[in-house]
Amino acid sequence: MIKQLPDLADGQVTVAGWVETIRDQKKVQFVILRDESGSVQLVRPRPEGDDEISSTISELTLGSFVRVSGELKHDERVKLGGIEVKIETFEVVGKALPENPIAEDSSIDKRLDWRFLDLRRPELNLVFRVQTTFEHALRTWWVEHDFVEIHTPKLMASPSESRAELFQVPYFETTAYLAQSPQHFKQMAQASGFGKIFEIGPAFRADPSFTARHATEFTSVDAEISWVDSHEDVMRMHEELLVAGFTAVKEKHGDEIKALFDIDIEVPSTPFPRIPLAEAKQIVADRGYVVPRADDDMDPEGERQISAYVKETYGSDFVFLTDYATSIRPFYHRRHDDDAGLTNSYDLIYNGTEISTGAQREHRVEVLEAQARDKGLDTEELATYLDFFRYGVPSHGGFGMGLGRVLMLMLHLPSIRETTYLFRGPNRLLP
Ligand code: AMO
């Protein structure tokens, strides 16, 4: 790895990477080579009348992948890391076409067309190393707390959320649906006695929107736990988990994130503020923004406003909005014992955008069935799911969190198109 070179003593080395710049001068040739870890300057005095290596360098195209061996020398005068490699052998492993189809100022759509080239940029490479560290820290936290990892099917016979946003797939003699969430099967795990489970996997939504936060396929981070008294237990697990994730990212990548994104990663303090939705809407209204949605939910501007309020008042980037109205929550959310119009649920807002929904579930099958009917759902279609609750199931709750959104907000990127390895949207199925 190139970033290790400054730590080596002067002597023979072999390096491989992409050609970033070429300075093809009369007396000396310079090539800057880059791999995912950093860049290094290669140098070679040009022989009289040229030879094979100098001709190869002259004909080199930017972006080509080359392997070079030579003499590493520390030299304070070299701006790039105080080292250079004096070229002795030079092999072009993969030559790039001369015209790079994208430039730094290309539109996001054009960059997505050439995603494999776009991902060579050091900051995008960092996004996915941060993602790796973040996921690893969540898994480690879960494993240390005795959670079981499950992998639920993504082909389903019935919708896992509402009928809206559903992808249908021909499935032999019948039709299957792509899972919108592992919701049914993480609840099933509670009926199976797994107690505490998690899954990080794909979720699909046939959502025709083109916003910065929506994809038709995204990675959903899910957890479900038994024996909850209310959504409060779920929120406590959720915030501890995030502290573990952010701590790992700060420790491992804090300096690089500062250098490439000019952001100081902050490990959130717990408990995150909790504000009932009705109160949050009042706070936002008092700040001069009236949430216009007739269905009573927060809208994106409302989320930004409540986040600004929470940052000013509590210094927190995170806020749990709680106790959503039954009318805007799925049938499986547990309703308040003393007010059927409210649910034991929450959304987690981070830096102005929803990243997660969580709730205590309704585990009493008669109530659950009644709530499904209340929402106009076909209980026949839900029969297999409802059976999970007929043979003894503990009270339980959990959450789902969009991984792409967390990264987008953590790194202040404008869209999940940047933080999704290969974005899928209404008009994007390639590459
Ligand atoms: P919900 O539908 O709110 O809840 O989804 C949970 C989280 O998933 C992310 N998300 C998306 N990310 C990108 N593109 C999309 N189209 C998209 N849709 C959702 C968001 C969101 O907060 N079953 C429940 C969770 C639960 O209660 O356990 C559910 O799916 O970050």
Residues whose N, C-alpha, C, O or C-beta is under 5 A from the ligand:
A	BS01	AMO	Q180 S181 Q183 R205 D207 R213 H214 A215 F218 E354 I355 S356 T357 G358 A359 G398 F399 G400 M401 G402 R405
